[in-house]
Amino acid sequence: QLRLVESGGGLVQPGGSLRLSCATSGFTLNYYTIGWFRQAPGKEREGVSCISSSGEITHYTDSVKGRFTVSRDNTKNTVYLQMSSLNPDDTAVYYCAKATMRWTPCPSSPGGYDYWGQGTQVTVSS
C-alpha cells in the first residue's frame, strides 16, 4: 500500500537539465521528510538531497549545491528534484525514500529511511 515511484530520468547531454518526480501513496506525505539518493556504477549509494515535512529545511551534498533544487507539493503527494548543469558524474540511478519517523529533519544516512522507490536512471553523456 505504501509506495514511492520515481520518474523523469533519461539521457541528457552535459549542461542539460532534468526534473525528477517522486509520486507517493499510502501515507500522509506532509508528516515525513523525503530524501533523494543516487547510486552510480561501482559506487556506494550516496545521499543527494532531502526536504523536511514542511519544506522549510533542505540539504544538499556538496557536489550538487547550486545545481539541484528539491521541492515538494504535499497536495499532489509529490516531491521533485530539479537538476541543472548536469555532468557525467551525475550519471546514476536516482531513488527517493521516506524517513522512518514523523516530522524528523533530514536523516544523515540511508538507515534513517524505511521505504524506497524503484529508482530512475539518469545518464549524462555526449
FIMAR-862932 format. One record per residue: residue number from 1; residue in three letters; x, y, z of N, C-alpha, C in turn. Coordinates in nm, 2 decimals, padded with zeros to 4 digits. Each point is the difference from the previous one (the first is absolute). Layout:
residues N
[NUM, "ALA", [X, Y, Z], [X, Y, Z], [X, Y, Z]];
...
This chain:
residues 126
[1, "GLN", [00.08, -00.12, 00.00], [-00.08, 00.12, 00.00], [00.09, 00.13, 00.00]];
[2, "LEU", [00.10, 00.00, 00.08], [00.09, 00.11, 00.00], [00.10, -00.01, -00.11]];
[3, "ARG", [00.00, 00.11, -00.09], [00.08, -00.01, -00.12], [00.07, 00.14, -00.02]];
[4, "LEU", [00.11, -00.01, -00.06], [00.07, 00.12, -00.06], [00.05, -00.04, -00.14]];
[5, "VAL", [-00.03, 00.08, -00.10], [00.03, -00.03, -00.14], [00.07, 00.11, -00.06]];
[6, "GLU", [00.12, -00.02, -00.04], [00.08, 00.11, -00.07], [-00.02, 00.00, -00.15]];
[7, "SER", [00.01, 00.11, -00.06], [-00.02, 00.02, -00.14], [00.08, 00.12, -00.05]];
[8, "GLY", [00.02, 00.01, -00.12], [00.07, 00.12, -00.06], [00.14, -00.02, -00.04]];
[9, "GLY", [00.06, -00.11, 00.02], [00.14, -00.03, -00.04], [00.01, -00.01, -00.15]];
[10, "GLY", [00.12, -00.01, -00.05], [00.02, -00.02, -00.14], [00.14, 00.04, -00.04]];
[11, "LEU", [00.02, 00.01, -00.13], [00.13, 00.04, -00.06], [00.01, 00.14, -00.03]];
[12, "VAL", [00.10, 00.07, 00.05], [00.02, 00.15, -00.02], [00.14, 00.03, -00.02]];
[13, "GLN", [00.03, 00.10, -00.08], [00.13, 00.04, -00.03], [00.06, 00.09, 00.12]];
[14, "PRO", [00.13, 00.00, 00.01], [00.06, 00.08, 00.10], [-00.05, 00.15, -00.01]];
[15, "GLY", [-00.03, 00.06, 00.12], [-00.05, 00.13, 00.00], [-00.15, 00.01, 00.00]];
[16, "GLY", [-00.07, -00.12, -00.03], [-00.14, 00.00, -00.01], [-00.07, -00.01, 00.14]];
[17, "SER", [-00.13, -00.01, -00.01], [-00.08, 00.00, 00.13], [-00.11, -00.11, -00.01]];
[18, "LEU", [-00.03, -00.05, 00.12], [-00.11, -00.10, 00.01], [-00.08, 00.03, 00.13]];
[19, "ARG", [-00.12, -00.03, 00.01], [-00.08, 00.01, 00.12], [-00.05, -00.14, 00.03]];
[20, "LEU", [00.04, -00.05, 00.12], [-00.05, -00.13, 00.05], [-00.12, 00.02, 00.09]];
[21, "SER", [-00.09, -00.09, -00.01], [-00.12, 00.00, 00.09], [00.00, -00.12, 00.08]];
[22, "CYS", [-00.05, 00.01, 00.13], [-00.03, -00.11, 00.09], [-00.14, 00.00, 00.04]];
[23, "ALA", [-00.08, -00.08, -00.06], [-00.14, -00.01, 00.03], [-00.02, -00.10, 00.11]];
[24, "THR", [-00.08, 00.04, 00.10], [-00.01, -00.08, 00.12], [-00.15, -00.03, 00.03]];
[25, "SER", [-00.02, -00.11, 00.07], [-00.14, -00.04, 00.04], [00.01, -00.09, 00.12]];
[26, "GLY", [-00.11, -00.02, 00.07], [00.00, -00.09, 00.11], [00.04, 00.06, 00.14]];
[27, "PHE", [00.04, 00.13, 00.00], [00.04, 00.07, 00.12], [-00.03, 00.15, -00.01]];
[28, "THR", [00.00, 00.07, 00.11], [-00.02, 00.14, -00.01], [00.13, 00.07, -00.02]];
[29, "LEU", [00.02, 00.05, -00.12], [00.13, 00.05, -00.04], [00.05, 00.11, 00.08]];
[30, "ASN", [-00.09, 00.09, 00.04], [00.04, 00.12, 00.08], [00.05, -00.03, 00.14]];
[31, "TYR", [-00.01, -00.12, 00.04], [00.06, -00.04, 00.13], [00.15, -00.03, -00.01]];
[32, "TYR", [00.05, -00.02, -00.12], [00.13, -00.07, -00.01], [00.10, 00.08, -00.09]];
[33, "THR", [00.13, -00.01, 00.05], [00.11, 00.04, -00.09], [00.01, -00.10, -00.11]];
[34, "ILE", [00.04, 00.05, -00.12], [00.03, -00.09, -00.11], [00.14, 00.03, -00.05]];
[35, "GLY", [00.08, -00.11, -00.02], [00.13, 00.01, -00.04], [00.02, -00.04, -00.15]];
[36, "TRP", [00.10, 00.05, -00.07], [00.04, -00.04, -00.13], [00.14, -00.06, 00.01]];
[37, "PHE", [00.02, -00.12, -00.05], [00.13, -00.07, 00.00], [00.03, -00.04, -00.15]];
[38, "ARG", [00.13, -00.03, -00.02], [00.04, -00.05, -00.13], [00.11, -00.10, 00.01]];
[39, "GLN", [00.00, -00.09, -00.09], [00.11, -00.10, 00.00], [00.05, -00.02, -00.14]];
[40, "ALA", [00.13, 00.03, -00.02], [00.07, -00.01, -00.13], [00.07, -00.13, 00.00]];
[41, "PRO", [00.03, -00.05, -00.12], [00.07, -00.13, -00.02], [00.13, 00.00, 00.08]];
[42, "GLY", [00.02, -00.10, 00.08], [00.13, -00.01, 00.08], [00.01, 00.09, 00.12]];
[43, "LYS", [-00.11, 00.07, 00.04], [00.00, 00.09, 00.11], [-00.11, -00.04, 00.10]];
[44, "GLU", [00.02, 00.05, 00.13], [-00.10, -00.02, 00.10], [-00.12, 00.09, -00.02]];
[45, "ARG", [-00.11, -00.03, 00.05], [-00.12, 00.09, 00.00], [00.03, 00.13, 00.07]];
[46, "GLU", [-00.03, 00.11, -00.06], [00.04, 00.13, 00.05], [-00.12, 00.08, 00.02]];
[47, "GLY", [-00.01, 00.07, 00.11], [-00.10, 00.10, 00.03], [00.02, 00.12, -00.09]];
[48, "VAL", [-00.10, 00.04, -00.07], [00.00, 00.12, -00.09], [-00.06, 00.12, 00.06]];
[49, "SER", [-00.12, -00.02, 00.05], [-00.08, 00.11, 00.06], [-00.11, -00.05, 00.09]];
[50, "CYS", [-00.06, 00.08, 00.08], [-00.12, -00.03, 00.08], [-00.08, 00.12, 00.02]];
[51, "ILE", [-00.12, -00.02, 00.04], [-00.09, 00.11, 00.03], [-00.09, -00.04, 00.11]];
[52, "SER", [-00.01, 00.09, 00.10], [-00.08, -00.03, 00.12], [-00.15, 00.00, -00.03]];
[53, "SER", [-00.08, -00.05, 00.10], [-00.14, -00.01, -00.03], [-00.07, 00.13, -00.03]];
[54, "SER", [00.04, 00.11, 00.05], [-00.05, 00.13, -00.03], [00.06, 00.06, -00.12]];
[55, "GLY", [00.11, -00.05, -00.05], [00.08, 00.07, -00.11], [00.09, 00.11, 00.05]];
[56, "GLU", [00.00, 00.03, 00.12], [00.08, 00.11, 00.05], [00.15, -00.03, 00.02]];
[57, "ILE", [00.03, -00.13, 00.01], [00.14, -00.04, 00.01], [00.04, -00.09, -00.12]];
[58, "THR", [00.11, 00.04, -00.07], [00.05, -00.08, -00.11], [00.15, -00.02, 00.02]];
[59, "HIS", [00.05, -00.11, -00.04], [00.15, -00.02, 00.00], [00.04, -00.06, -00.14]];
[60, "TYR", [00.12, 00.03, -00.03], [00.06, -00.04, -00.13], [00.14, -00.05, 00.03]];
[61, "THR", [00.04, -00.11, -00.07], [00.14, -00.03, 00.01], [00.09, 00.10, -00.08]];
[62, "ASP", [00.12, 00.01, 00.04], [00.08, 00.11, -00.06], [00.01, 00.00, -00.15]];
[63, "SER", [00.00, -00.12, -00.06], [00.03, -00.01, -00.14], [-00.12, 00.05, -00.09]];
[64, "VAL", [-00.12, 00.02, 00.07], [-00.12, 00.05, -00.08], [-00.05, 00.13, 00.04]];
[65, "LYS", [00.07, 00.06, 00.11], [-00.05, 00.13, 00.04], [00.01, 00.11, -00.11]];
[66, "GLY", [-00.11, 00.07, -00.01], [00.00, 00.10, -00.11], [-00.05, -00.05, -00.13]];
[67, "ARG", [-00.01, -00.13, -00.02], [-00.05, -00.06, -00.12], [-00.13, -00.07, 00.01]];
[68, "PHE", [-00.03, -00.06, 00.12], [-00.12, -00.08, 00.03], [-00.09, 00.08, 00.09]];
[69, "THR", [-00.13, -00.02, -00.01], [-00.10, 00.06, 00.09], [-00.11, -00.10, 00.03]];
[70, "VAL", [-00.02, -00.02, 00.13], [-00.10, -00.09, 00.04], [-00.13, 00.08, 00.04]];
[71, "SER", [-00.11, -00.05, -00.02], [-00.13, 00.06, 00.03], [-00.10, -00.10, 00.03]];
[72, "ARG", [-00.11, 00.04, 00.05], [-00.11, -00.10, 00.02], [-00.14, 00.07, -00.01]];
[73, "ASP", [-00.10, -00.07, -00.05], [-00.13, 00.05, -00.01], [-00.09, -00.11, 00.07]];
[74, "ASN", [-00.02, 00.03, 00.13], [-00.07, -00.10, 00.08], [-00.15, -00.02, -00.04]];
[75, "THR", [-00.06, 00.10, -00.07], [-00.13, -00.02, -00.05], [-00.01, -00.10, -00.11]];
[76, "LYS", [00.11, -00.02, -00.07], [00.01, -00.09, -00.11], [00.08, -00.13, 00.04]];
[77, "ASN", [00.03, -00.01, 00.12], [00.08, -00.12, 00.06], [00.12, -00.02, -00.08]];
[78, "THR", [00.07, 00.10, -00.04], [00.12, -00.01, -00.09], [00.12, 00.09, 00.05]];
[79, "VAL", [00.12, -00.06, -00.01], [00.12, 00.07, 00.02], [00.08, 00.01, -00.13]];
[80, "TYR", [00.07, 00.11, -00.02], [00.07, 00.02, -00.12], [00.15, 00.02, 00.02]];
[81, "LEU", [00.08, -00.03, -00.09], [00.14, 00.03, 00.00], [00.04, 00.06, -00.14]];
[82, "GLN", [00.01, 00.14, 00.00], [00.04, 00.07, -00.12], [00.15, -00.01, -00.02]];
[83, "MET", [00.05, -00.05, -00.11], [00.15, -00.01, -00.02], [00.04, 00.08, -00.12]];
[84, "SER", [00.10, 00.08, 00.02], [00.05, 00.08, -00.11], [00.15, -00.01, -00.01]];
[85, "SER", [00.06, 00.05, -00.11], [00.14, 00.00, -00.02], [00.06, -00.14, 00.02]];
[86, "LEU", [-00.07, -00.10, -00.05], [00.04, -00.14, 00.02], [00.13, -00.03, -00.06]];
[87, "ASN", [00.08, -00.09, 00.06], [00.12, -00.04, -00.05], [00.01, -00.15, 00.01]];
[88, "PRO", [00.09, -00.07, -00.07], [00.01, -00.15, 00.00], [00.00, -00.06, 00.14]];
[89, "ASP", [00.06, 00.07, 00.10], [00.01, -00.05, 00.14], [-00.14, -00.01, 00.06]];
[90, "ASP", [-00.10, 00.06, -00.06], [-00.14, -00.01, 00.06], [-00.07, -00.13, -00.05]];
[91, "THR", [00.07, -00.07, -00.09], [-00.06, -00.13, -00.05], [-00.02, -00.10, 00.11]];
[92, "ALA", [-00.12, -00.04, 00.02], [-00.03, -00.09, 00.11], [-00.15, -00.04, -00.01]];
[93, "VAL", [-00.04, -00.10, 00.08], [-00.14, -00.03, 00.03], [-00.04, 00.09, 00.12]];
[94, "TYR", [-00.10, 00.07, -00.01], [-00.05, 00.09, 00.10], [-00.12, -00.06, 00.07]];
[95, "TYR", [00.00, 00.01, 00.13], [-00.10, -00.06, 00.09], [-00.06, 00.11, 00.09]];
[96, "CYS", [-00.13, -00.01, 00.02], [-00.06, 00.08, 00.11], [-00.03, -00.09, 00.12]];
[97, "ALA", [-00.01, 00.05, 00.12], [-00.02, -00.08, 00.12], [-00.07, 00.08, 00.10]];
[98, "LYS", [-00.08, -00.07, 00.08], [-00.08, 00.05, 00.11], [00.08, -00.01, 00.13]];
[99, "ALA", [00.01, 00.10, 00.08], [00.06, -00.01, 00.13], [-00.09, -00.08, 00.10]];
[100, "THR", [00.06, -00.08, 00.08], [-00.07, -00.09, 00.09], [-00.09, 00.07, 00.10]];
[101, "MET", [00.05, 00.11, 00.06], [-00.07, 00.07, 00.11], [-00.07, 00.12, -00.06]];
[102, "ARG", [-00.12, 00.03, 00.06], [-00.07, 00.12, -00.04], [00.07, 00.13, 00.04]];
[103, "TRP", [-00.01, 00.10, -00.09], [00.05, 00.13, 00.03], [00.15, 00.01, 00.04]];
[104, "THR", [00.07, -00.10, -00.04], [00.15, -00.01, 00.03], [00.07, 00.08, -00.11]];
[105, "PRO", [00.08, 00.10, 00.04], [00.09, 00.06, -00.11], [00.09, -00.10, -00.07]];
[106, "CYS", [00.05, 00.04, -00.11], [00.07, -00.09, -00.09], [00.09, -00.09, 00.07]];
[107, "PRO", [-00.02, -00.13, 00.01], [00.10, -00.10, 00.05], [00.13, 00.00, -00.08]];
[108, "SER", [00.11, -00.03, 00.06], [00.13, 00.02, -00.06], [00.04, -00.12, -00.08]];
[109, "SER", [-00.07, -00.11, 00.01], [00.04, -00.13, -00.07], [-00.12, -00.07, -00.05]];
[110, "PRO", [00.02, -00.10, -00.09], [-00.11, -00.08, -00.05], [-00.07, -00.07, 00.11]];
[111, "GLY", [00.07, -00.03, 00.12], [-00.07, -00.07, 00.10], [-00.11, 00.07, 00.07]];
[112, "GLY", [-00.01, 00.13, -00.03], [-00.11, 00.08, 00.06], [-00.13, 00.00, -00.09]];
[113, "TYR", [00.00, -00.08, -00.10], [-00.11, -00.01, -00.10], [-00.05, -00.15, 00.00]];
[114, "ASP", [-00.13, -00.02, -00.01], [-00.06, -00.13, 00.01], [-00.06, -00.05, -00.13]];
[115, "TYR", [-00.04, 00.09, -00.09], [-00.06, -00.05, -00.13], [00.06, 00.08, -00.11]];
[116, "TRP", [00.02, -00.08, -00.11], [00.08, 00.05, -00.11], [-00.08, -00.02, -00.13]];
[117, "GLY", [00.02, 00.09, -00.10], [-00.05, -00.03, -00.13], [00.09, -00.09, -00.08]];
[118, "GLN", [-00.04, -00.03, -00.12], [00.07, -00.10, -00.08], [00.12, 00.06, -00.08]];
[119, "GLY", [00.01, 00.14, 00.00], [00.11, 00.07, -00.07], [-00.03, 00.03, -00.14]];
[120, "THR", [00.06, 00.11, -00.04], [-00.01, 00.04, -00.14], [00.14, 00.04, -00.05]];
[121, "GLN", [00.03, -00.05, -00.12], [00.14, 00.02, -00.06], [00.02, 00.14, -00.05]];
[122, "VAL", [00.11, 00.06, 00.03], [00.04, 00.13, -00.06], [00.14, -00.03, -00.06]];
[123, "THR", [00.01, 00.03, -00.13], [00.13, -00.02, -00.07], [00.03, 00.13, -00.06]];
[124, "VAL", [00.12, 00.05, 00.03], [00.05, 00.13, -00.06], [00.12, -00.03, -00.09]];
[125, "SER", [-00.02, 00.02, -00.13], [00.10, -00.04, -00.09], [-00.01, 00.07, -00.13]];
[126, "SER", [00.11, 00.03, -00.07], [00.00, 00.06, -00.13], [-00.02, -00.11, -00.11]];
